[in-house]
């Protein structure tokens, strides 16, 4: 039986990553501490090498079910920092899906695009908490409200669509809001939908999803208004994805104590 050389495989993988970095490409999958740290290293090298050359954009490809809120926001902060310090253009592209924290990181791109077959999903932060009453019902409640305000303000500013209150109600509605390309364009979540293409088939077109194909909106007094916001006394523990003690996550995998997750 053939046994591959582990060192050779690692060397090959690193060579592939270096080649991608040389071309200004990086793939975001899991959003957690190891992947965030790797993005920091790779993006720094790409930004330094391209300093002041906006005609050589860096492209971050996102295929992610989400992850830690803290690590996702850290990724975004680093993207903004590299853009500011090195005067580079950094675009974001969704390949397949960007759920929860993945959809939030998408907003850090100078130009945001998604494929015709891709999907975004937004939903409430998920928590698993343990500890005394004071920490759970006061300290973490404050943290939950801080994350809600931060994320809602980000979407309002980045999309130019509705205000912070609207986005807060839309995201923290108790639902998993799956959004197709046309809906993402209408909400200002992306700037472009990339159509499929084949060599010699410029006429290849996939019809966009009609609104009638989407899940029916929740009833409200206004056709485009999200459902009314409830006033929880503590972080929502009934969301479909789990986070680890203390911190909300954006997906269903464990996170370190005190870190929320936002994944699908």
SETOR-561612 format. One record per residue (C-alpha): x, y, z; residue in three letters; residue number from 1. Coordinates in nm, 3 decimals. Each point is the difference from the previous one (the first is absolute). Layout:
N
px_py_pz_code_pos
X_Y_Z_ALA_NUM
...
# end
This chain:
264
px_py_pz_code_pos
0.000_0.000_0.000_UNK_1
0.129_0.341_-0.097_UNK_2
0.066_0.227_0.298_UNK_3
0.034_0.368_-0.092_UNK_4
0.289_0.200_0.137_UNK_5
-0.158_0.236_0.254_UNK_6
0.285_0.252_-0.018_UNK_7
-0.025_0.007_-0.378_UNK_8
-0.376_0.062_0.019_UNK_9
0.050_0.286_0.246_UNK_10
0.269_0.153_-0.219_UNK_11
-0.225_-0.028_-0.305_UNK_12
-0.288_0.165_0.186_UNK_13
0.221_0.288_0.115_UNK_14
0.128_0.046_-0.356_UNK_15
-0.359_0.021_-0.125_UNK_16
-0.082_0.260_0.266_UNK_17
0.303_0.206_-0.094_UNK_18
-0.104_-0.012_-0.365_UNK_19
-0.351_0.116_0.089_UNK_20
0.142_0.282_0.211_UNK_21
0.222_0.106_-0.288_UNK_22
-0.313_0.029_-0.212_UNK_23
-0.186_0.192_0.271_UNK_24
-0.252_-0.273_0.081_UNK_25
-0.104_-0.143_0.336_UNK_26
-0.281_-0.238_0.098_UNK_27
-0.198_0.052_0.322_UNK_28
-0.171_-0.313_0.130_UNK_29
-0.023_-0.048_0.376_UNK_30
-0.004_0.313_0.211_UNK_31
0.186_-0.090_0.316_UNK_32
0.331_0.094_0.170_UNK_33
0.236_-0.211_-0.220_UNK_34
-0.160_0.113_-0.326_UNK_35
-0.014_0.362_0.113_UNK_36
0.370_-0.006_0.085_UNK_37
0.085_-0.155_-0.336_UNK_38
-0.198_0.271_-0.178_UNK_39
0.192_0.267_0.193_UNK_40
0.336_-0.143_-0.112_UNK_41
-0.099_-0.052_-0.363_UNK_42
-0.183_0.330_-0.043_UNK_43
0.288_0.195_0.152_UNK_44
0.246_-0.149_-0.249_UNK_45
-0.232_0.064_-0.294_UNK_46
-0.073_0.358_0.110_UNK_47
0.367_0.088_0.052_UNK_48
0.092_-0.142_-0.340_UNK_49
-0.281_0.199_-0.171_UNK_50
0.030_0.322_0.198_UNK_51
-0.146_0.296_-0.191_UNK_52
-0.095_-0.214_-0.303_UNK_53
-0.377_0.005_-0.004_UNK_54
0.003_-0.148_-0.350_UNK_55
0.124_-0.326_0.158_UNK_56
-0.291_-0.088_0.228_UNK_57
0.005_-0.268_0.267_UNK_58
-0.300_-0.233_-0.022_UNK_59
-0.140_-0.184_0.302_UNK_60
-0.217_-0.294_-0.106_UNK_61
-0.258_-0.098_0.263_UNK_62
-0.144_-0.351_0.025_UNK_63
-0.103_-0.009_0.363_UNK_64
-0.269_-0.116_0.236_UNK_65
0.103_0.264_0.250_UNK_66
0.187_-0.015_0.327_UNK_67
0.109_0.208_0.295_UNK_68
-0.131_0.356_0.015_UNK_69
0.320_0.128_0.161_UNK_70
0.225_-0.163_-0.259_UNK_71
-0.221_0.118_-0.286_UNK_72
0.004_0.358_0.121_UNK_73
0.376_-0.032_0.046_UNK_74
0.033_-0.108_-0.364_UNK_75
-0.198_0.305_-0.106_UNK_76
0.209_0.235_0.214_UNK_77
0.316_-0.139_-0.157_UNK_78
-0.140_0.041_-0.353_UNK_79
-0.081_0.364_0.075_UNK_80
0.344_0.054_0.154_UNK_81
0.188_-0.147_-0.298_UNK_82
-0.208_0.212_-0.238_UNK_83
0.071_0.315_0.200_UNK_84
0.370_-0.059_0.071_UNK_85
0.104_-0.135_-0.341_UNK_86
-0.250_0.167_-0.234_UNK_87
-0.114_-0.325_-0.159_UNK_88
-0.331_-0.113_-0.141_UNK_89
-0.152_-0.309_0.163_UNK_90
-0.306_-0.162_-0.161_UNK_91
-0.218_-0.275_0.143_UNK_92
-0.170_-0.277_-0.201_UNK_93
-0.254_-0.259_0.120_UNK_94
0.046_-0.346_-0.145_UNK_95
-0.295_-0.228_0.081_UNK_96
-0.101_0.141_0.334_UNK_97
0.085_0.252_0.268_UNK_98
-0.209_-0.061_0.308_UNK_99
-0.022_0.207_0.316_UNK_100
0.349_0.135_0.080_UNK_101
0.106_-0.082_-0.357_UNK_102
-0.266_0.242_-0.131_UNK_103
0.124_0.265_0.242_UNK_104
0.366_-0.035_-0.103_UNK_105
-0.115_0.036_-0.362_UNK_106
-0.091_0.362_0.075_UNK_107
0.368_0.094_0.049_UNK_108
0.069_-0.021_-0.374_UNK_109
0.047_0.305_-0.222_UNK_110
-0.208_-0.185_-0.257_UNK_111
-0.223_-0.283_0.115_UNK_112
-0.120_-0.263_-0.243_UNK_113
-0.166_-0.340_0.005_UNK_114
-0.068_-0.270_-0.254_UNK_115
-0.344_-0.073_-0.140_UNK_116
-0.013_-0.324_0.201_UNK_117
0.120_0.152_0.327_UNK_118
-0.201_0.072_0.314_UNK_119
0.033_0.226_0.301_UNK_120
-0.158_-0.065_0.337_UNK_121
-0.049_0.234_0.295_UNK_122
-0.126_-0.098_0.342_UNK_123
0.032_0.077_0.370_UNK_124
0.312_-0.071_0.200_UNK_125
0.005_-0.337_0.175_UNK_126
0.116_-0.053_0.358_UNK_127
0.075_-0.279_0.243_UNK_128
0.064_0.144_0.343_UNK_129
0.099_-0.128_0.341_UNK_130
0.074_0.192_0.315_UNK_131
-0.167_0.207_0.267_UNK_132
-0.315_0.206_-0.052_UNK_133
0.180_0.334_0.007_UNK_134
0.228_-0.091_-0.291_UNK_135
-0.265_-0.166_-0.212_UNK_136
-0.293_0.240_0.040_UNK_137
0.190_0.329_0.022_UNK_138
0.355_-0.019_-0.135_UNK_139
-0.074_-0.221_-0.299_UNK_140
-0.325_0.181_-0.067_UNK_141
0.202_0.320_-0.040_UNK_142
0.242_-0.180_-0.233_UNK_143
-0.289_-0.138_-0.206_UNK_144
-0.150_0.347_-0.039_UNK_145
0.341_0.140_-0.097_UNK_146
0.039_-0.258_-0.278_UNK_147
-0.353_0.066_-0.124_UNK_148
0.057_0.376_-0.015_UNK_149
0.341_-0.043_-0.167_UNK_150
-0.116_-0.241_-0.271_UNK_151
-0.325_0.187_-0.073_UNK_152
0.187_0.331_-0.032_UNK_153
0.251_-0.165_-0.234_UNK_154
-0.273_-0.127_-0.235_UNK_155
-0.182_0.333_0.003_UNK_156
0.318_0.192_-0.085_UNK_157
0.136_-0.247_-0.256_UNK_158
-0.321_-0.070_-0.190_UNK_159
-0.159_0.344_0.017_UNK_160
-0.327_-0.191_0.038_UNK_161
-0.221_0.079_0.298_UNK_162
0.127_0.105_0.341_UNK_163
0.164_-0.177_0.293_UNK_164
-0.331_-0.082_0.166_UNK_165
-0.135_-0.165_-0.317_UNK_166
0.306_-0.222_-0.037_UNK_167
-0.006_-0.094_0.365_UNK_168
-0.361_-0.116_-0.029_UNK_169
0.068_-0.173_-0.332_UNK_170
0.297_-0.202_0.127_UNK_171
-0.118_-0.067_0.357_UNK_172
-0.342_-0.123_-0.109_UNK_173
0.029_-0.357_0.126_UNK_174
0.037_-0.126_-0.357_UNK_175
0.280_-0.118_-0.226_UNK_176
-0.035_0.249_-0.287_UNK_177
0.132_-0.166_-0.316_UNK_178
0.048_0.250_-0.282_UNK_179
0.054_-0.065_-0.369_UNK_180
0.204_0.223_-0.234_UNK_181
-0.286_0.228_-0.108_UNK_182
-0.109_0.060_0.358_UNK_183
0.359_0.076_0.099_UNK_184
0.024_0.257_-0.281_UNK_185
-0.326_0.163_0.105_UNK_186
0.111_0.023_0.363_UNK_187
0.343_0.137_-0.095_UNK_188
0.183_-0.300_0.144_UNK_189
0.197_-0.050_-0.323_UNK_190
0.099_0.223_-0.291_UNK_191
-0.005_-0.261_-0.276_UNK_192
-0.138_-0.343_-0.086_UNK_193
0.237_-0.198_-0.222_UNK_194
-0.184_-0.205_-0.261_UNK_195
0.116_-0.348_-0.101_UNK_196
0.186_-0.024_-0.331_UNK_197
0.134_-0.258_-0.241_UNK_198
0.256_0.042_-0.277_UNK_199
-0.193_0.076_-0.315_UNK_200
-0.330_0.033_0.189_UNK_201
-0.043_0.368_0.073_UNK_202
-0.376_-0.053_0.004_UNK_203
0.007_-0.234_0.301_UNK_204
-0.237_0.155_0.254_UNK_205
-0.154_-0.142_0.315_UNK_206
-0.332_0.169_0.084_UNK_207
0.016_0.181_0.335_UNK_208
-0.217_-0.125_0.283_UNK_209
-0.336_0.173_-0.002_UNK_210
-0.131_0.150_0.321_UNK_211
-0.283_-0.250_-0.018_UNK_212
0.254_-0.281_0.038_UNK_213
0.135_0.142_0.324_UNK_214
-0.146_-0.081_0.343_UNK_215
-0.298_0.227_0.070_UNK_216
0.084_0.310_0.205_UNK_217
-0.126_0.028_0.352_UNK_218
-0.320_0.198_0.029_UNK_219
0.036_0.361_0.104_UNK_220
-0.162_0.335_-0.060_UNK_221
0.255_0.081_-0.270_UNK_222
0.090_-0.229_-0.289_UNK_223
0.374_0.051_0.040_UNK_224
0.020_0.044_0.376_UNK_225
0.157_-0.279_0.207_UNK_226
-0.195_-0.156_0.286_UNK_227
-0.011_0.199_0.323_UNK_228
0.296_-0.040_0.229_UNK_229
-0.047_-0.174_0.330_UNK_230
0.176_0.109_0.316_UNK_231
0.186_-0.306_0.128_UNK_232
0.121_0.000_0.355_UNK_233
0.297_-0.218_-0.090_UNK_234
0.183_-0.128_-0.312_UNK_235
-0.217_-0.225_-0.215_UNK_236
0.089_-0.358_0.083_UNK_237
-0.250_-0.153_-0.237_UNK_238
0.179_0.074_-0.328_UNK_239
0.081_-0.298_-0.221_UNK_240
0.377_0.023_0.037_UNK_241
0.207_-0.030_0.313_UNK_242
0.277_0.217_0.135_UNK_243
0.234_-0.076_0.286_UNK_244
-0.020_0.117_0.357_UNK_245
-0.001_0.374_0.009_UNK_246
0.036_0.121_-0.358_UNK_247
-0.258_0.008_-0.280_UNK_248
0.086_-0.178_-0.317_UNK_249
-0.110_0.024_-0.356_UNK_250
-0.016_-0.371_-0.068_UNK_251
-0.061_-0.325_0.178_UNK_252
0.347_-0.081_0.126_UNK_253
0.146_0.047_0.348_UNK_254
0.172_0.327_0.079_UNK_255
0.223_0.103_0.289_UNK_256
-0.163_0.123_0.321_UNK_257
-0.150_0.344_-0.052_UNK_258
0.000_-0.003_-0.380_UNK_259
-0.328_0.010_-0.204_UNK_260
-0.045_-0.168_-0.334_UNK_261
-0.191_0.098_-0.312_UNK_262
0.010_-0.304_-0.224_UNK_263
-0.250_-0.199_-0.193_UNK_264
# end
